[in-house]
Every structure is written in structure tokens, then in C-alpha cells.
């Protein structure tokens, strides 16, 4: 954003943006110790200057001292804010903070909550050093499992041992954001507030901003494939939608337009899921395949489409945990997953973990739907490709109370915590 100049408090607002960017840079360098230290120091110092800049503006604001005095009392009673003040003084007058690095480690071989163990990691060890550190703690059997090793690094300051450093900075940033917001709503004139671009950007987004800053597990976590011993990443597909491509899509999937209208008119998760599944079948017939996709739903009826990519079970686990992290850091209240799978024939149509190994395996299109209220729905249909055409077999619906889909356990856990 360009430098703000349209408000009495523009200097504090500009510094607010500086702090936000520095927090993001600190977060992005979590596994790069030297860059983390540098951005951490800069962020702490910049956060400290917001209140100084605010006080410099008091001559322009009526009754500033009375209003600000209440916030000063709150700041003095907050242990994390007190730490931030002391940390800034230490950085400026003495040098770096005495920070420690810990690693919380879990072996993920199924969808249930894994046991976690914690160990100290030399503060300035790089990601590549983790292999040697972990190999001393894990058995040969554990290192050969078909699963993921989740390594969550945690930086802490010796003077604030119970709080992770990014969490502490996020708390400080949110507190200072509330002071600036309250200044606009309590002491500035309505005319001044009307002109302020910072206020109109921050006000509608403040919940989402701070929710994303408080859900940083993903930023401080690496995932290692236990078999290949390589770090794995979620590959996010990003598509630019042009007017030309949109026109082509409308022409190609004209048979889906009725379904799109019904989705907007649908009431409740199950009704919406059924419409999505009808549209998924139409896409499968048209294209001969259906790429995996997640549809996240939000309270305002908006939806976010997330194309997914995973080539094996290990990558699939990582994708599900990534979706759980998105739900944790946003206001998403529902999830619909559509995917092609292999199934093994049984008396009743049922997904089986080892269907890939079956000599009688069949292809199926499946949909899983779940929301924060506990509503769940699953349907699937077996199909075969004959003469370049899709031939559907009998469709089945499932009651989740009878068939628990373990894959959704990480998603359920996030909503349960919320």
C-alpha cells in the first residue's frame, strides 16, 4: 500500500503496516535462523514505536491524555506487552535476545491425533541439520513407516519461556491495532474517520488478519516423507481467469449452469453437496476425468475453490492437514471434497484403504461434505470408461454415523477447538 496521508494518525497507521510486513517476513524466515533473528529484532523495535508516534499526535486530538491513560493502564497489566517493551530495550542497548529453539515432533501414519515428543534443537541449526538430530531419536522402524514426520519448530525467549515468539508478536500487534482502531472511533471526528483509508481497510478485515496471525503452525512446520527422507510441500494450483477462458468454460460446461444456480439457492450442507455432486458427474462425462477439488464455505455464503494435487497417500495426508490449517486461520464453516478414487468391490459400495492393491479395483467419483455444526454427508458412484465414454453404475449415499471417514479427523479437530 502507498504511504497513507489522509488521516491525523497516518504516521501511526504507516508504522502499523511496517509492523505487519515485518511480522510476515519473520514468519516466512522461521527456518532460516539468521534472517529470523534480523526480522524479529526489527519487528519488536517497530512495534514499540507505534505508541510513541501516537503520543506525538496528541496535540491534534482533543482529550487525548484522558483517552490514552486508560490504554496505558491496560498495557502495564499485560505481561506480553511488558515483555515487548523490555525486549526492545535489550535489543537496542545490549544486543540480541537470548532465544531458544525447540522442536515438537509427531509421526503421522494415520488420521488420528499422533503422539508428540519434544526436544531441544540448537538455536541456529538449519533445516538440513534436522535429519541428523532426528535420526538419533527415532528408531529404524519409525523412520521406515509409510507416513509423514511433522516437525514444528518453536522459538522462545528466555524471559518469556511459555510463549512462542511469533505468538507474542501477534498478540502485541493485535493490542496496538485495537488502540489505533479505538482512537478512530473514540477521539477522532466523524469527518476525520470518513477520510481515513486505513480505517476502512482494517475495520472489515481485522478479524481475519488476526486469525491468520494466531494460526501460524503451518509456517513453523516442515513435513518429511519418512520413506524418502525428503521435505514435502503442498503444491498450490493458481489459475488466472481471463474473460476469454471464462467464456470458453461457460460454453464447455453449459450443462452445469442450472447446477450453479441451484447451489446459490440451496439450503444447508447436504442439499448443496448433492448439487455439487450432480455437477461433478457432468464434468466427469464432459472431460473424462475429475481433478480433486475442495470447496470451502463461509458464513456470508461465499465459497473458495481449492484445486488439489496429490500423487500418493503421503501427499494426500499433507493436503488434508493444509486444508485443516486454512480452516483454522479463516472463518470457513464447511468443506466439500470431490475426488476420483479406486475402490474394491464389496457387498455394499465402500471405500477401502487397500483398494489400490485389489485385482478387481474399480474407479469411483466421491464427495465428502462436513461443516462446523457436525453435519456430514458422503456419496459416491462407481464408473467405467468404455469407448471414450463414462458409464455410471449405481449411486450410493452414506450415513457418516455408520461409516466414519477417518480422513476428515484433522478437519473435525480444528472445528472442535474453535
Order of alpha helices (4+ residues) and beta strands (2+ residues): alpha-alpha-alpha-alpha-beta-beta-alpha-alpha-beta-alpha-alpha-alpha-beta-beta-alpha-alpha-alpha-beta-beta-alpha-beta-beta-beta-beta-alpha
